[in-house]
Amino acid sequence: MHAGKPNWYVVVSKPRQEKTALENLQYQGFECFLPLAENPYQRRKKSRQPAEPLFPRYLFLHANSQQQNLAPVRSTKGVLNMVRFGLQLAVVPPSIIQALKARRATDTGLIKLTPDPMQPGENVTVFDGPLAGLTGILKQHSSETRALLLLKLLGRETTVEVDSLLLQKAR
């Protein structure tokens, strides 16, 4: 922690209260950053929420702990606590915040999530959704956001189309 310089700290919000915490911390004069990402399910479910926190329940607070009293942060509406390592508040390097801000789209301010780059023939695992936990072979990309997988279901091989954001390389 640098004595005279402001640092980025990590604030933990109550469940689904990131925006409430953000607004109330900003109202108290704190500079905050809540990275928002495109909701990957929006295009399928016509979600009313086009954006969701990139790190659910976490936001960043920029402050100088030598000049600003951080004690009120914990009692702020929407806030649960601040991340600590022992007695020290966790400090995020400014380069991380800059990298996150640089990934925001200029028109929406949202961070665009991109699927893990994978090639046909690779073993992949579905990590979320109704097929979570299943491993198969990537047959092909059917579009920019969809992929065809060869999965073994009910004792036979079946081709299934899934959202590319739900795939990761099998380990």
Secondary structure, DSSP 8 states (H G I E B T S, - for coil): --SSS-EEEEEEESTT-HHHHHHHHHHTT-EEE--EEE-TTHHHHT-S-SEEESSTTEEEEEE-TTTS--HHHHTSTTEEEE-EETTEE-EE-HHHHHHHHHTB-TTT--B--------TT-EEEE-SSTTTT-EEEEEEESSSSEEEEEEEETTEEEEEEEEGGGEEE--
